[in-house]
Amino acid sequence: MDAKRELLNVLLSNARESTPDLARQTGLSESEVESLVAELESEGVVRGYHAVVDWNRLPEEHVEAEVELNVELDRETGYEEIARRIAKFPEVASLRLVSGDYDFAVDVEGESMHDVSNFVSEQIAPIPEVTQTVTHFVMETYKKRGIEFDDRDEDDRLSVSP
């Protein structure tokens, strides 16, 4: 495995590792790690560092939804143009062109189901090329960005026997 790929794998598992720890885990020198990280960032390979948040552990409401979008292209409009328009909204956490039954997969975040619903109906659905939206609200997260959320309370339902 090449040094960049190995460094990326370590960063993906924990982007908060110190340079000495990254060097130890990859077998590179600290200066090589610093140089490779700077190179990966300047090339646009590494585009940011993010925390994985378990929103259920906070008192404030936070809602995530996965939205399927179907679009109809014309001669002047391509996927990239539609994606640029959709990506500009702060509510859009991620946007991907996908294969299958729909064209775009959009992860939307908001403070309430009402906020997310309004955003989809008032900002996304009216885009002329959008022909259909299907919104799936996330009810529970078990794993996100490789991190398992397995420390939930045990099932407190009572068992019923006949």
C-alpha positions in Angstrom: 0.0 0.0 0.0 1.4 3.4 -0.9 2.1 6.0 1.9 -0.7 8.3 0.9 -3.3 5.6 1.0 -2.0 4.3 4.3 -2.1 7.8 5.8 -5.6 8.3 4.5 -6.8 5.1 6.2 -5.4 6.2 9.5 -6.9 9.7 9.2 -10.3 8.1 8.3 -10.3 6.1 11.5 -9.3 9.1 13.6 -8.4 12.5 12.1 -7.4 13.8 15.5 -4.2 11.7 15.7 -1.1 13.7 16.4 1.7 13.8 13.8 3.9 11.6 16.0 1.1 9.0 16.3 0.4 9.2 12.5 4.1 8.7 11.9 4.3 5.7 14.3 1.2 4.0 12.7 2.4 4.5 9.1 6.1 4.0 9.5 6.8 7.4 8.1 8.8 10.2 9.7 7.0 13.1 11.2 8.2 15.5 8.5 7.0 13.0 5.8 3.6 12.9 7.5 3.3 16.7 7.6 4.4 16.9 4.0 1.9 14.2 2.8 -1.0 15.8 4.8 -0.2 19.2 3.3 0.0 17.6 -0.2 -3.3 15.8 0.3 -5.0 18.9 1.4 -3.6 21.1 -1.4 -4.6 18.5 -4.0 -8.1 18.5 -2.7 -8.0 14.9 -1.7 -8.6 15.8 2.0 -11.3 18.4 2.0 -12.0 18.7 5.7 -12.1 17.1 9.1 -15.4 16.4 10.8 -16.7 15.2 14.1 -19.2 12.3 14.2 -22.0 13.6 16.4 -24.7 11.5 18.2 -27.5 14.0 18.1 -29.7 11.9 20.4 -27.4 12.6 23.3 -28.2 16.4 23.2 -31.4 18.0 24.5 -32.0 20.0 21.3 -33.9 18.4 18.5 -31.9 17.6 15.3 -33.4 15.8 12.3 -31.7 14.1 9.5 -33.4 12.8 6.3 -32.4 11.1 3.2 -34.1 12.5 0.1 -34.3 10.7 -3.2 -34.5 13.1 -6.2 -35.4 12.3 -9.8 -34.6 14.9 -12.4 -35.2 15.4 -16.1 -32.3 16.8 -18.1 -32.6 18.9 -21.2 -30.0 19.9 -23.7 -28.8 22.9 -21.7 -28.8 21.4 -18.2 -26.7 18.6 -16.9 -26.3 16.8 -13.6 -23.4 19.1 -12.5 -25.5 22.2 -12.9 -28.4 20.8 -10.9 -25.9 19.6 -8.3 -24.3 23.0 -8.0 -27.8 24.6 -7.3 -28.7 22.0 -4.7 -25.3 21.9 -2.9 -25.4 25.6 -2.1 -28.1 25.2 0.5 -26.8 24.9 4.1 -29.4 22.3 4.9 -27.8 19.9 2.4 -25.2 17.8 4.3 -24.3 15.6 1.3 -25.3 15.3 -2.3 -24.5 12.3 -4.5 -25.4 11.3 -8.1 -26.3 7.6 -7.8 -27.3 4.7 -10.0 -30.7 3.0 -9.6 -34.2 4.1 -9.3 -33.5 7.8 -8.7 -30.8 10.2 -9.7 -29.6 12.1 -6.6 -29.3 11.1 -2.9 -29.4 14.1 -0.7 -28.8 14.1 3.1 -30.7 17.0 4.6 -30.4 18.2 8.2 -32.7 20.6 10.2 -33.9 21.4 13.6 -37.3 19.7 13.1 -39.2 17.4 10.8 -41.2 20.5 9.8 -38.0 22.4 8.9 -36.8 19.5 6.7 -40.2 19.1 5.1 -40.5 22.8 4.3 -37.0 22.9 2.9 -37.7 20.0 0.5 -41.1 21.3 -0.6 -40.1 25.0 -0.9 -36.5 24.8 -2.0 -35.8 21.5 -3.7 -39.1 20.4 -5.3 -39.6 23.7 -7.2 -36.3 23.3 -9.1 -37.6 23.0 -12.7 -35.6 19.8 -13.4 -36.7 18.0 -10.3 -39.6 15.7 -11.2 -40.0 13.7 -7.9 -38.8 13.8 -4.3 -39.1 11.0 -1.7 -38.1 11.9 1.8 -37.0 9.3 4.4 -36.6 10.6 7.9 -33.8 9.0 9.9 -35.4 7.5 13.0 -32.3 5.9 14.6 -28.6 5.9 13.7 -26.6 2.8 14.4 -23.4 3.6 12.5 -22.1 6.8 10.9 -18.9 7.3 9.1 -17.5 4.0 10.4 -18.4 4.8 14.0 -20.9 2.4 15.7 -23.5 3.9 18.1 -23.8 0.7 20.0 -23.9 2.1 23.5 -27.7 2.6 23.6 -29.8 1.6 26.5 -30.9 -2.1 26.4 -34.3 -2.8 25.1 -36.7 -2.0 27.9 -39.8 -3.6 26.4 -41.4 -6.2 28.6 -41.4 -9.7 27.2 -44.8 -11.2 26.6 -45.4 -14.9 26.8 -48.6 -16.7 25.8 
